Amino acid sequence: MGSREYSLRLASLAGFAVRHKALVIGSWVLVAVLLAVLFPQLETVVRKQSVNLLPRDVPSLQTVDRMSAAFGEQGSKTVVFVAMEDPAGLTASARQRYDQLLARLRADTGHVLLVKDLLADPVTASQAVSRDGKAWYLPVGVAGTLGDPTAAASVQAVRALVAEVFAGSSTTAYVTGPPTTFSDMIASAEHDLLLISIATAGLIALILLIVYRSVFTALLPLLVIGTSLAVGRGVLSALGEIGMPVSQFTVAFMTAILLGAGTDYTVFLISRYHEQRRAQVPADQAVIHATASIGRVILASAATVAFAFLTMVFARLSVFAALGPACAVAVLVGFAATITLLPPVLSLAAKRGIGEPKSDRTRRYWNSVAVAVVRRPVPLLITSLVILLALTAVAATMKISYDDRKGQPAGTASNQGYRLLDRHFRKDSIVTEFLVVENPTDMRTAKGLADLDEMASRIAQIPGVTKVSGVTRPTGTRLEQAQLSWQNAQIGDKMARAVADGNTRKDDLTKLTNGASQLAEGLAQLDTTLRTALTPLTGILTQAQSAATQAQQLRPLLQQLSATAPAVDQAIQSGPGLRPLADQAQNAIAVLDPLAGALNSSPWCATTPQCTQIRDQVQILVSLRDNGFFTEVADLGDRYNPATNATVTGTLTNVQSAVGALDKAFGTLGTPPTLPATYGAFQTASASLPRAPKHWRPACTPWPTATSTCSTG
């Protein structure tokens, strides 16, 4: 045998293992036990510190981060949905539990970062409650990133709260969404891994049993693989605890790798051992020779696979970068178990007559195959290629699916939640994609909103896009109010209503026109009447003012009548002319009295400054008459009639009484000196009233008609 096929180092290693069987076997068992005791289970380490499913610098995650910062919604990166369904609908009891869930979620600040209560707003409630009213959902932003341990823990916390709140009620609630889908997928994989491992081990044992026709020999690879799994899991758990990255797929991949590679390595060594035993080589020597000769092949295979896995550390996808070293460690552990654990086990079995090779029944067959290959290499090569290409062609029918829901059982909580939502909502209700638009200027302008709506319209035309929601189409369809057809219809409807309203008020317009003409004529008559009535008032008011002024001057001088007798006599001389003037003034005011009531009740007069001034002055005249001002003036003239030969001394008391009465009358209207000026202004205001043409009509109608137009200016 050539030196290249035989390894002295491997021979020495195998010799040591054979000579110290108990030590080697005990060491493997002890290492497996110590690793299991000192470190947590590998699944626990993975759940606590597995790497993120996606790198943090991928555009999708960076976009979500910018969107969350721009809109101030922390927790929108990882969102789950609480899907609820009740046959009775959103009853008071169901709403009470829903509100209780809101409070519990908001209180759990360690796992819940965002709670979007869509039912609180009628606009969003129409989207969050199904049309039949029997289902509704609640978006919840949780801590962590999709696939990392924090997100997985947050999903479990939310599920626990939901189960607790709705326990014992008629409402069915599931927590669903992409984060829960991933968590359920990992949980399903862990659950199925045990069944898959058992099925794989059974299949391997069955094949080996058929080949070797020995139960012990068929179970030997499983013994080595089991020990390799126990030690490999412990080593990876220890490495994970000290900082080596692990992923959610570490357990599944390293198990599959060890089942395959471990079987190959052990079969290689057992086959070479059986060859040596058939050559009548002693058992221990056969084990050492088999290890030294085939060990190089096993080492080359293990090293190739291990280094191939190690190159995965350069992958940008963190899952692959963490998976490579773990699988490399598993392969190396499997190689070590094959060349150190299997030799002493074979040696122990040989001493008891177990594991010996059976008669070789297939040698003649394989010799025939070898001869045929040598004699007809080209036809056999073509035949092999045709068979391989036919098998490979099946891959062309494979369709890659990104629907993670199909990668797990239909009974998981997330899939049940999806089905609940599909029964009541569109399938694009919660699993959506976001398109973030950033612009250096404010887009809340007419042009900006138009551009956003145009972009949304074009995206909606892409095949596979079922709905586009945005600022211009919050419900997924363009706002009806933003469409030109709706705006034109609104304008047409308002114009039609205005024309109809105008047609119904034609009679009112005619009445208004006639009333305006009558009012204009009445104003002209009012001006004439006021001028006629106010002219005599000016004279009497002037004399009354003069008499009042003189009377006021007499008040402090009554003690000195001798010195003021000429002034008093002069005042008495004017007495006979006061009564006719007072009577004439009262007659004029009687004419104006009805006008005062009409002006007080006229809305038009209340908004016309000139009419308001006339109304106030007429009211003053009426108040003078009602207070007895003109009667007092007439009586004063009668008392001081010169024909009665009254003296100042005899009438001093009467003068004082009359002066007091006159002051009282003037006190209701203001100071006496201002009365003539006031009524002069009254005449001026009357003259300034606007006048209208005799046949006055409005300049235009307030609504467009088929036969008339309205113009201004």
C-alpha positions as CSV (number, residue, x, y, z in Angstrom):
1,M,0.0,0.0,0.0
2,G,1.4,3.4,-1.0
3,S,2.5,5.8,1.6
4,R,0.1,8.5,0.2
5,E,-2.9,6.4,1.2
6,Y,-1.7,5.6,4.7
7,S,-1.4,8.3,7.4
8,L,0.9,7.5,10.3
9,R,-0.7,10.3,12.4
10,L,-4.1,8.9,11.9
11,A,-2.8,5.4,12.6
12,S,-1.3,6.6,15.9
13,L,-4.5,8.4,16.8
14,A,-6.6,5.3,16.0
15,G,-4.1,3.1,18.0
16,F,-4.5,5.4,21.0
17,A,-8.3,5.2,20.8
18,V,-8.2,1.4,20.5
19,R,-5.9,1.0,23.4
20,H,-7.8,3.4,25.6
21,K,-11.3,2.6,24.6
22,A,-12.9,3.4,27.9
23,L,-11.1,6.7,28.2
24,V,-12.0,7.9,24.7
25,I,-15.6,6.8,24.9
26,G,-16.0,8.2,28.4
27,S,-14.4,11.5,27.3
28,W,-17.0,12.0,24.5
29,V,-19.8,11.2,26.9
30,L,-18.4,13.5,29.6
31,V,-17.9,16.4,27.2
32,A,-21.5,16.1,25.9
33,V,-22.9,16.0,29.5
34,L,-20.7,19.0,30.7
35,L,-21.7,21.1,27.7
36,A,-25.4,20.4,28.3
37,V,-25.1,21.3,32.0
38,L,-22.8,24.3,31.7
39,F,-24.6,26.0,28.8
40,P,-28.2,26.5,27.9
41,Q,-29.9,24.6,25.1
42,L,-28.9,25.8,21.6
43,E,-32.5,26.8,20.9
44,T,-32.5,29.1,23.9
45,V,-29.3,30.8,22.8
46,V,-30.7,31.3,19.3
47,R,-33.9,32.8,20.7
48,K,-31.9,35.2,22.9
49,Q,-29.2,36.4,20.6
50,S,-29.9,35.4,17.0
51,V,-28.8,37.8,14.3
52,N,-31.2,40.1,12.4
53,L,-32.9,38.5,9.5
54,L,-31.8,41.4,7.3
55,P,-28.7,43.7,7.6
56,R,-29.5,47.1,9.1
57,D,-28.1,49.0,6.0
58,V,-30.5,47.5,3.5
59,P,-32.6,50.2,1.7
60,S,-35.9,48.8,2.9
61,L,-35.0,49.1,6.6
62,Q,-33.4,52.5,6.1
63,T,-36.5,53.7,4.3
64,V,-38.7,52.5,7.2
65,D,-36.4,54.3,9.7
66,R,-36.7,57.6,7.8
67,M,-40.4,57.2,7.4
68,S,-40.8,56.6,11.2
69,A,-38.7,59.6,12.0
70,A,-40.5,61.9,9.5
71,F,-44.0,60.9,10.8
72,G,-43.0,60.6,14.4
73,E,-44.2,57.0,14.7
74,Q,-41.7,55.0,16.7
75,G,-42.5,51.3,16.3
76,S,-43.7,51.4,12.7
77,K,-40.8,49.2,11.6
78,T,-42.1,46.0,13.1
79,V,-45.9,45.9,13.1
80,V,-48.3,43.1,14.1
81,F,-52.0,43.0,13.7
82,V,-54.5,41.8,16.3
83,A,-57.4,40.4,14.2
84,M,-60.7,40.0,16.0
85,E,-63.9,38.4,15.0
86,D,-67.3,38.1,16.8
87,P,-70.5,36.6,15.3
88,A,-72.5,39.3,17.1
89,G,-70.3,42.1,15.8
90,L,-68.6,44.9,17.7
91,T,-71.0,44.8,20.7
92,A,-70.6,46.8,23.9
93,S,-69.0,43.8,25.5
94,A,-66.6,43.3,22.7
95,R,-65.8,47.0,22.6
96,Q,-65.1,46.9,26.4
97,R,-62.6,44.1,25.9
98,Y,-61.1,46.0,23.0
99,D,-60.6,49.1,25.1
100,Q,-59.1,46.9,27.8
101,L,-56.6,45.5,25.3
102,L,-55.7,49.0,24.3
103,A,-54.9,49.9,27.9
104,R,-52.9,46.8,28.5
105,L,-50.9,47.2,25.3
106,R,-50.1,50.8,26.0
107,A,-49.0,49.9,29.5
108,D,-46.4,47.4,28.2
109,T,-43.8,49.9,27.1
110,G,-41.1,47.3,27.0
111,H,-42.6,45.3,24.1
112,V,-45.1,47.7,22.6
113,L,-44.0,51.0,21.0
114,L,-47.1,52.0,19.0
115,V,-50.8,51.3,19.2
116,K,-53.0,52.6,16.3
117,D,-56.5,52.8,17.6
118,L,-58.2,53.0,14.2
119,L,-61.7,52.6,15.7
120,A,-61.3,55.9,17.5
121,D,-61.7,57.9,14.3
122,P,-64.8,57.4,12.1
123,V,-62.7,57.8,8.9
124,T,-60.2,55.1,9.8
125,A,-62.8,53.0,11.5
126,S,-64.5,52.4,8.1
127,Q,-61.3,50.7,7.0
128,A,-60.5,48.8,10.2
129,V,-64.0,47.3,10.6
130,S,-65.4,44.9,8.0
131,R,-68.5,45.7,6.0
132,D,-70.5,43.1,7.8
133,G,-69.3,44.5,11.1
134,K,-68.2,41.1,12.4
135,A,-64.4,41.6,12.2
136,W,-61.9,44.4,13.0
137,Y,-58.2,44.7,13.5
138,L,-55.7,46.7,15.6
139,P,-52.2,47.5,14.3
140,V,-49.5,47.3,17.0
141,G,-45.9,48.4,16.6
142,V,-43.6,46.2,18.7
143,A,-40.0,46.5,19.7
144,G,-37.2,44.9,17.6
145,T,-36.7,44.1,14.0
146,L,-38.2,41.4,11.9
147,G,-36.5,38.1,12.9
148,D,-34.5,39.3,15.8
149,P,-34.9,38.0,19.4
150,T,-36.5,41.3,20.6
151,A,-39.2,41.1,18.0
152,A,-39.9,37.4,18.8
153,A,-40.2,38.2,22.5
154,S,-42.5,41.2,21.7
155,V,-44.7,39.0,19.6
156,Q,-45.0,36.4,22.4
157,A,-45.9,39.2,24.9
158,V,-48.6,40.6,22.7
159,R,-50.1,37.2,22.1
160,A,-50.2,36.6,25.9
161,L,-52.0,39.8,26.5
162,V,-54.5,39.1,23.7
163,A,-55.2,35.6,25.0
164,E,-55.7,37.0,28.5
165,V,-58.0,39.8,27.5
166,F,-60.4,37.8,25.3
167,A,-60.4,34.6,27.4
168,G,-64.0,33.5,28.1
169,S,-65.6,35.8,25.5
170,S,-67.3,35.2,22.2
171,T,-64.6,37.2,20.4
172,T,-61.9,35.2,18.5
173,A,-58.6,37.1,18.4
174,Y,-55.3,36.2,16.6
175,V,-52.0,38.1,16.4
176,T,-50.8,38.0,12.8
177,G,-48.6,39.9,10.4
178,P,-45.0,39.3,9.0
179,P,-43.3,39.3,12.4
180,T,-45.7,36.6,13.7
181,T,-45.4,34.7,10.5
182,F,-41.6,34.5,10.9
183,S,-41.9,33.5,14.6
184,D,-44.4,30.8,13.8
185,M,-42.2,29.5,11.0
186,I,-39.2,29.2,13.3
187,A,-41.4,27.5,16.0
188,S,-42.8,25.1,13.4
189,A,-39.3,24.3,12.1
190,E,-38.1,23.5,15.6
191,H,-41.1,21.4,16.3
192,D,-40.8,19.5,13.0
193,L,-37.0,19.1,13.3
194,L,-37.4,16.4,15.9
195,L,-39.8,14.4,13.6
196,I,-37.6,15.0,10.6
197,S,-34.5,13.9,12.5
198,I,-36.2,10.7,13.7
199,A,-37.5,10.0,10.2
200,T,-34.1,10.6,8.7
201,A,-32.4,8.4,11.3
202,G,-34.9,5.6,10.7
203,L,-34.4,5.8,6.9
204,I,-30.6,5.8,7.3
205,A,-30.8,2.7,9.6
206,L,-33.1,1.0,7.2
207,I,-30.7,1.5,4.2
208,L,-27.7,0.4,6.2
209,L,-29.6,-2.6,7.5
210,I,-30.3,-3.6,3.9
211,V,-26.7,-3.1,2.9
212,Y,-24.9,-4.6,6.0
213,R,-27.6,-7.0,7.0
214,S,-26.7,-6.3,10.7
215,V,-28.7,-4.2,13.2
216,F,-25.6,-3.3,15.1
217,T,-23.7,-2.1,12.0
218,A,-26.7,-0.2,10.8
219,L,-27.0,1.6,14.2
220,L,-23.3,2.5,14.4
221,P,-23.5,5.6,12.2
222,L,-26.5,6.8,14.3
223,L,-24.5,6.4,17.4
224,V,-21.7,8.5,16.1
225,I,-24.1,11.1,14.6
226,G,-26.0,11.3,17.9
227,T,-22.9,11.9,19.9
228,S,-21.7,14.5,17.3
229,L,-25.0,16.3,17.6
230,A,-24.9,16.4,21.4
231,V,-21.3,17.7,21.5
232,G,-21.8,20.0,18.5
233,R,-24.9,21.6,19.9
234,G,-23.0,22.2,23.2
235,V,-20.0,23.7,21.4
236,L,-22.2,26.1,19.4
237,S,-24.1,27.0,22.5
238,A,-20.9,27.9,24.3
239,L,-19.6,29.8,21.3
240,G,-22.9,31.7,21.1
241,E,-22.7,32.6,24.7
242,I,-19.2,34.1,24.3
243,G,-20.3,36.1,21.2
244,M,-20.3,34.0,18.1
245,P,-23.2,35.0,15.8
246,V,-26.0,32.4,15.6
247,S,-29.1,32.5,13.5
248,Q,-32.6,31.1,13.6
249,F,-31.7,28.4,11.1
250,T,-28.6,27.1,13.0
251,V,-30.2,24.2,14.7
252,A,-31.9,22.9,11.6
253,F,-28.9,23.3,9.3
254,M,-26.3,21.8,11.6
255,T,-28.6,18.8,12.3
256,A,-29.1,18.2,8.5
257,I,-25.4,18.6,7.8
258,L,-24.4,16.1,10.6
259,L,-27.0,13.6,9.5
260,G,-25.6,13.6,6.0
261,A,-21.9,14.1,6.5
262,G,-21.8,11.9,9.6
263,T,-23.4,9.0,7.8
264,D,-20.9,9.3,4.9
265,Y,-17.9,9.4,7.1
266,T,-18.9,6.4,9.2
267,V,-19.9,4.4,6.2
268,F,-16.5,5.1,4.6
269,L,-14.7,3.8,7.7
270,I,-16.9,0.8,8.3
271,S,-16.6,-0.3,4.7
272,R,-12.8,-0.1,4.8
273,Y,-12.9,-2.0,8.2
274,H,-15.0,-4.7,6.7
275,E,-12.6,-5.1,3.8
276,Q,-9.7,-5.6,6.3
277,R,-11.8,-8.1,8.3
278,R,-12.6,-10.1,5.1
279,A,-8.8,-10.1,4.5
280,Q,-8.5,-11.9,7.8
281,V,-6.8,-8.9,9.5
282,P,-7.3,-8.8,13.3
283,A,-10.0,-6.5,14.5
284,D,-7.8,-3.9,16.2
285,Q,-5.4,-3.9,13.3
286,A,-8.3,-3.6,10.9
287,V,-9.7,-0.6,12.7
288,I,-6.3,1.1,12.8
289,H,-5.6,0.4,9.1
290,A,-9.1,1.5,8.1
291,T,-8.7,4.8,10.0
292,A,-5.2,5.5,8.7
293,S,-6.1,4.7,5.1
294,I,-9.7,6.1,4.7
295,G,-9.1,8.8,7.3
296,R,-7.4,11.0,4.7
297,V,-10.4,10.8,2.4
298,I,-12.7,11.7,5.3
299,L,-10.4,14.5,6.4
300,A,-10.3,15.9,2.8
301,S,-14.1,15.7,2.6
302,A,-14.7,17.3,6.0
303,A,-12.1,20.1,5.3
304,T,-13.6,20.9,2.0
305,V,-17.1,21.2,3.4
306,A,-16.0,23.1,6.5
307,F,-14.0,25.7,4.5
308,A,-16.9,26.1,2.1
309,F,-19.2,26.9,5.0
310,L,-16.6,29.2,6.5
311,T,-16.6,31.3,3.3
312,M,-20.2,32.2,4.1
313,V,-18.9,34.7,6.7
314,F,-18.4,37.1,3.8
315,A,-22.1,37.1,2.9
316,R,-23.9,40.4,3.4
317,L,-27.0,38.6,4.6
318,S,-26.4,38.1,8.3
319,V,-28.4,34.8,8.4
320,F,-25.9,33.2,6.0
321,A,-22.9,34.9,7.6
322,A,-23.9,33.3,10.9
323,L,-24.9,30.0,9.5
324,G,-21.6,29.2,7.8
325,P,-19.3,29.0,10.9
326,A,-21.9,26.9,12.8
327,C,-22.1,24.4,10.0
328,A,-18.3,24.3,9.8
329,V,-18.1,23.5,13.5
330,A,-20.7,20.7,13.1
331,V,-18.8,19.1,10.2
332,L,-15.5,19.2,12.2
333,V,-17.2,17.7,15.3
334,G,-18.6,14.9,13.0
335,F,-15.1,14.2,11.6
336,A,-13.6,14.1,15.0
337,A,-16.2,11.7,16.3
338,T,-15.8,9.4,13.2
339,I,-12.0,8.9,13.6
340,T,-11.9,8.9,17.4
341,L,-15.2,7.5,18.7
342,L,-16.0,4.9,16.0
343,P,-12.7,2.9,16.2
344,P,-12.9,2.0,19.9
345,V,-16.6,1.1,19.4
346,L,-15.7,-1.2,16.5
347,S,-12.9,-2.8,18.6
348,L,-15.2,-3.5,21.5
349,A,-17.9,-4.9,19.2
350,A,-15.4,-7.2,17.5
351,K,-14.3,-8.7,20.8
352,R,-17.9,-9.7,21.4
353,G,-18.3,-10.9,17.8
354,I,-20.6,-8.1,16.9
355,G,-20.4,-6.0,13.8
356,E,-18.5,-8.5,11.7
357,P,-19.0,-8.2,7.9
358,K,-21.4,-10.5,6.2
359,S,-20.7,-12.4,3.0
360,D,-20.2,-10.1,0.0
361,R,-23.1,-10.8,-2.3
362,T,-22.8,-7.7,-4.5
363,R,-19.1,-7.9,-5.5
364,R,-20.0,-9.7,-8.7
365,Y,-22.6,-7.1,-9.6
366,W,-20.3,-4.1,-9.0
367,N,-17.5,-5.9,-11.0
368,S,-19.9,-6.2,-13.9
369,V,-20.8,-2.5,-13.7
370,A,-17.2,-1.6,-13.7
371,V,-16.4,-3.7,-16.7
372,A,-19.3,-2.2,-18.6
373,V,-18.2,1.3,-17.9
374,V,-14.7,0.6,-19.1
375,R,-15.9,-1.1,-22.3
376,R,-18.6,1.4,-23.3
377,P,-17.8,4.7,-21.7
378,V,-19.4,7.0,-24.3
379,P,-22.9,5.3,-24.4
380,L,-23.0,5.0,-20.6
381,L,-21.9,8.6,-20.2
382,I,-24.6,9.8,-22.6
383,T,-27.2,7.7,-20.8
384,S,-26.2,9.1,-17.5
385,L,-26.3,12.6,-18.8
386,V,-29.8,12.1,-20.2
387,I,-31.0,10.8,-16.9
388,L,-29.4,13.6,-15.0
389,L,-30.7,16.3,-17.4
390,A,-34.2,14.8,-17.1
391,L,-34.1,15.0,-13.4
392,T,-32.6,18.5,-13.5
393,A,-35.3,19.7,-15.8
394,V,-37.8,19.3,-13.0
395,A,-36.1,22.4,-11.5
396,A,-37.4,24.5,-14.4
397,T,-41.0,23.9,-13.1
398,M,-40.1,25.3,-9.7
399,K,-41.8,28.6,-8.8
400,I,-40.1,30.6,-6.1
401,S,-42.7,31.9,-3.6
402,Y,-42.1,34.7,-1.2
403,D,-45.3,33.8,0.7
404,D,-44.0,32.7,4.1
405,R,-47.4,31.6,5.1
406,K,-47.1,28.6,2.8
407,G,-43.9,27.5,4.6
408,Q,-45.7,26.6,7.8
409,P,-48.7,24.6,8.9
410,A,-52.2,26.1,8.2
411,G,-53.0,25.8,11.9
412,T,-50.5,28.4,13.2
413,A,-51.9,31.4,14.9
414,S,-50.6,33.8,12.2
415,N,-52.2,31.8,9.4
416,Q,-55.5,31.6,11.3
417,G,-55.3,35.4,11.7
418,Y,-54.7,35.8,7.9
419,R,-57.7,33.6,7.1
420,L,-59.8,35.6,9.5
421,L,-58.9,38.8,7.7
422,D,-59.3,37.2,4.3
423,R,-62.9,36.3,5.2
424,H,-63.8,39.9,5.9
425,F,-61.3,42.2,4.2
426,R,-59.3,42.5,1.0
427,K,-56.2,40.4,0.9
428,D,-54.0,43.6,0.7
429,S,-55.4,45.1,3.9
430,I,-52.4,44.5,6.1
431,V,-49.5,43.1,4.1
432,T,-48.5,46.2,2.2
433,E,-45.5,47.9,0.7
434,F,-44.6,51.5,1.4
435,L,-43.2,54.0,-1.2
436,V,-41.6,57.0,0.6
437,V,-41.3,60.2,-1.4
438,E,-38.9,62.9,-0.1
439,N,-38.7,66.4,-1.5
440,P,-36.7,69.4,-0.4
441,T,-39.8,71.7,-0.7
442,D,-43.3,71.4,0.8
443,M,-45.4,69.1,-1.3
444,R,-48.7,70.3,0.3
445,T,-49.4,72.5,-2.7
446,A,-51.8,72.1,-5.6
447,K,-48.9,71.1,-7.9
448,G,-47.3,68.8,-5.3
449,L,-50.6,67.0,-4.6
450,A,-51.3,66.7,-8.3
451,D,-47.8,65.1,-8.9
452,L,-48.4,62.7,-6.0
453,D,-51.8,61.7,-7.4
454,E,-50.3,61.2,-10.9
455,M,-47.6,59.0,-9.4
456,A,-50.2,56.9,-7.5
457,S,-52.2,56.5,-10.7
458,R,-49.2,55.2,-12.6
459,I,-48.2,52.8,-9.8
460,A,-51.7,51.4,-9.7
461,Q,-51.3,50.4,-13.4
462,I,-48.3,48.1,-12.5
463,P,-49.4,44.4,-12.8
464,G,-49.9,42.8,-9.4
465,V,-50.7,46.1,-7.7
466,T,-54.2,45.9,-6.3
467,K,-54.5,49.1,-4.4
468,V,-52.6,52.3,-3.9
469,S,-53.3,54.5,-0.8
470,G,-51.8,57.9,-0.2
471,V,-52.5,61.4,0.8
472,T,-54.6,62.0,-2.3
473,R,-56.4,58.7,-2.1
474,P,-56.6,57.6,1.6
475,T,-59.1,54.9,0.9
476,G,-57.3,53.5,-2.2
477,T,-59.3,55.4,-4.8
478,R,-59.0,59.0,-5.9
479,L,-61.0,61.4,-3.8
480,E,-64.3,62.2,-5.5
481,Q,-64.0,65.8,-4.5
482,A,-60.6,66.1,-6.3
483,Q,-62.0,65.0,-9.7
484,L,-62.9,67.7,-12.2
485,S,-66.1,66.0,-13.1
486,W,-67.3,66.2,-9.5
487,Q,-66.3,69.9,-9.3
488,N,-68.1,70.7,-12.5
489,A,-71.1,68.9,-11.3
490,Q,-71.1,70.9,-8.1
491,I,-70.8,74.2,-10.0
492,G,-73.6,73.2,-12.3
493,D,-75.8,72.1,-9.4
494,K,-75.3,75.3,-7.5
495,M,-76.0,77.4,-10.6
496,A,-79.1,75.5,-11.3
497,R,-80.3,76.0,-7.7
498,A,-79.5,79.7,-7.9
499,V,-81.5,80.0,-11.2
500,A,-84.4,78.1,-9.7
501,D,-84.3,80.2,-6.6
502,G,-84.2,83.4,-8.6
503,N,-87.2,82.3,-10.7
504,T,-89.2,81.6,-7.6
505,R,-88.4,85.1,-6.2
506,K,-89.3,87.1,-9.3
507,D,-92.4,88.3,-7.7
508,D,-90.4,89.4,-4.6
509,L,-88.1,91.3,-6.8
510,T,-91.0,93.1,-8.5
511,K,-92.4,94.0,-5.0
512,L,-89.0,95.2,-4.0
513,T,-88.7,97.4,-7.1
514,N,-92.2,98.9,-6.6
515,G,-91.5,99.4,-2.9
516,A,-88.3,101.2,-3.7
517,S,-90.1,103.5,-6.0
518,Q,-92.8,104.2,-3.4
519,L,-90.1,104.8,-0.8
520,A,-88.3,107.3,-3.1
521,E,-91.6,109.2,-3.6
522,G,-92.4,109.1,0.1
523,L,-89.0,110.5,0.9
524,A,-89.7,113.4,-1.4
525,Q,-93.0,114.1,0.3
526,L,-91.3,113.7,3.7
527,D,-88.8,116.4,2.8
528,T,-91.5,118.8,1.7
529,T,-93.6,118.1,4.9
530,L,-90.6,118.5,7.1
531,R,-89.6,121.8,5.5
532,T,-93.1,123.1,5.9
533,A,-93.4,122.0,9.5
534,L,-89.9,123.0,10.7
535,T,-89.9,126.5,9.4
536,P,-92.2,128.0,12.1
537,L,-90.5,125.9,14.7
538,T,-87.3,127.8,14.1
539,G,-88.9,131.1,15.1
540,I,-90.5,129.8,18.3
541,L,-87.4,127.9,19.3
542,T,-85.4,131.1,18.9
543,Q,-87.8,133.1,21.0
544,A,-88.0,130.2,23.6
545,Q,-84.3,130.1,23.8
546,S,-84.2,133.9,24.3
547,A,-86.8,133.7,27.0
548,A,-85.1,130.8,28.7
549,T,-81.8,132.6,28.6
550,Q,-83.3,135.7,30.1
551,A,-85.1,133.7,32.8
552,Q,-81.9,131.9,33.8
553,Q,-80.1,135.2,34.0
554,L,-83.0,136.5,36.2
555,R,-82.7,133.6,38.7
556,P,-79.6,134.9,40.6
557,L,-80.8,138.5,40.3
558,L,-84.3,138.2,41.8
559,Q,-83.0,139.8,45.0
560,Q,-82.1,142.8,43.0
561,L,-85.3,143.4,40.9
562,S,-84.8,147.1,41.1
563,A,-81.6,146.8,39.1
564,T,-82.9,144.3,36.6
565,A,-86.4,145.7,36.1
566,P,-85.7,146.9,32.5
567,A,-84.6,143.3,31.5
568,V,-87.7,141.8,33.2
569,D,-90.0,144.3,31.6
570,Q,-88.4,143.5,28.2
571,A,-89.0,139.7,28.8
572,I,-92.7,140.5,29.8
573,Q,-93.2,142.5,26.6
574,S,-92.4,139.4,24.5
575,G,-95.1,137.4,26.3
576,P,-98.2,138.0,24.1
577,G,-96.4,136.5,21.0
578,L,-95.5,133.2,22.6
579,R,-98.9,131.4,22.6
580,P,-99.6,131.7,18.9
581,L,-96.1,130.4,18.1
582,A,-96.5,127.6,20.6
583,D,-99.8,126.6,19.2
584,Q,-98.4,126.6,15.7
585,A,-95.5,124.4,16.8
586,Q,-97.8,121.9,18.4
587,N,-99.8,121.6,15.2
588,A,-96.7,121.0,13.2
589,I,-95.5,118.3,15.6
590,A,-98.9,116.6,15.4
591,V,-98.3,116.2,11.7
592,L,-94.9,114.7,12.3
593,D,-96.0,112.3,15.1
594,P,-97.1,109.4,12.8
595,L,-93.9,109.8,10.9
596,A,-91.9,109.1,14.0
597,G,-93.5,105.7,14.6
598,A,-93.0,104.7,10.9
599,L,-89.3,105.6,11.0
600,N,-88.8,103.7,14.3
601,S,-90.1,100.5,12.7
602,S,-88.4,100.8,9.3
603,P,-85.3,98.5,8.8
604,W,-84.3,100.6,5.9
605,C,-84.2,103.7,8.1
606,A,-82.0,101.9,10.7
607,T,-79.3,101.4,8.0
608,T,-79.5,104.9,6.4
609,P,-77.6,107.6,8.3
610,Q,-79.7,110.5,7.0
611,C,-83.0,108.8,7.9
612,T,-81.6,107.9,11.3
613,Q,-80.8,111.6,12.0
614,I,-84.3,112.7,10.9
615,R,-85.9,110.0,13.1
616,D,-83.9,111.2,16.2
617,Q,-84.8,114.9,15.6
618,V,-88.5,114.1,15.1
619,Q,-88.4,112.1,18.3
620,I,-87.0,115.2,20.1
621,L,-89.8,117.4,18.9
622,V,-92.4,114.8,20.0
623,S,-90.8,114.6,23.4
624,L,-90.9,118.4,23.8
625,R,-94.6,118.4,23.0
626,D,-95.4,115.4,25.3
627,N,-93.4,117.0,28.2
628,G,-95.6,120.1,28.0
629,F,-92.8,122.4,26.8
630,F,-94.9,124.4,24.4
631,T,-97.8,124.6,26.9
632,E,-95.4,126.1,29.5
633,V,-94.1,128.6,26.9
634,A,-97.7,129.7,26.1
635,D,-98.6,129.9,29.8
636,L,-95.5,132.0,30.5
637,G,-96.6,134.4,27.8
638,D,-100.1,134.7,29.3
639,R,-98.7,135.3,32.8
640,Y,-96.6,138.2,31.7
641,N,-99.1,139.9,29.4
642,P,-98.6,143.7,29.8
643,A,-102.3,144.1,29.6
644,T,-102.7,142.7,33.1
645,N,-100.5,145.5,34.6
646,A,-98.6,143.0,36.6
647,T,-95.6,144.3,38.4
648,V,-92.2,142.7,39.0
649,T,-92.7,142.7,42.8
650,G,-96.1,141.0,42.6
651,T,-95.1,138.4,40.1
652,L,-91.7,137.6,41.5
653,T,-92.9,134.3,43.0
654,N,-94.6,133.4,39.6
655,V,-91.5,134.2,37.7
656,Q,-89.4,131.9,39.9
657,S,-91.9,129.1,39.5
658,A,-92.1,129.5,35.7
659,V,-88.3,129.6,35.4
660,G,-88.1,126.3,37.3
661,A,-90.7,124.7,35.0
662,L,-89.0,126.0,31.9
663,D,-85.6,124.6,33.1
664,K,-87.2,121.2,33.8
665,A,-88.7,121.1,30.3
666,F,-85.4,122.0,28.7
667,G,-83.5,119.5,30.9
668,T,-85.1,116.6,29.1
669,L,-83.6,117.7,25.8
670,G,-80.2,119.3,26.5
671,T,-79.0,122.8,27.0
672,P,-81.4,125.5,25.6
673,P,-78.8,127.2,23.4
674,T,-78.3,124.2,21.3
675,L,-82.0,123.7,20.3
676,P,-82.2,126.0,17.3
677,A,-78.9,124.6,15.9
678,T,-80.3,121.1,16.5
679,Y,-83.4,121.7,14.5
680,G,-81.5,123.5,11.9
681,A,-79.4,120.4,11.4
682,F,-82.7,118.4,11.3
683,Q,-83.7,120.5,8.3
684,T,-80.4,120.0,6.6
685,A,-80.5,116.2,7.1
686,S,-84.0,116.2,5.7
687,A,-82.8,118.0,2.6
688,S,-79.9,115.5,2.2
689,L,-82.1,112.4,1.9
690,P,-81.4,110.5,-1.4
691,R,-83.8,110.9,-4.2
692,A,-84.6,108.3,-6.8
693,P,-86.0,108.7,-10.2
694,K,-89.7,108.5,-10.5
695,H,-89.5,105.2,-12.4
696,W,-86.6,103.6,-10.5
697,R,-85.6,100.0,-11.3
698,P,-82.6,97.9,-10.2
699,A,-79.5,98.0,-12.3
700,C,-79.4,94.2,-12.8
701,T,-80.9,91.0,-11.6
702,P,-78.9,89.0,-9.0
703,W,-79.0,85.8,-11.1
704,P,-78.3,85.0,-14.8
705,T,-81.3,84.3,-17.0
706,A,-81.7,83.4,-20.6
707,T,-82.9,86.9,-21.6
708,S,-81.1,89.2,-19.3
709,T,-77.5,90.0,-18.2
710,C,-76.1,91.8,-15.2
711,S,-73.5,94.4,-15.6
712,T,-71.8,96.8,-13.1
713,G,-70.0,100.1,-13.4
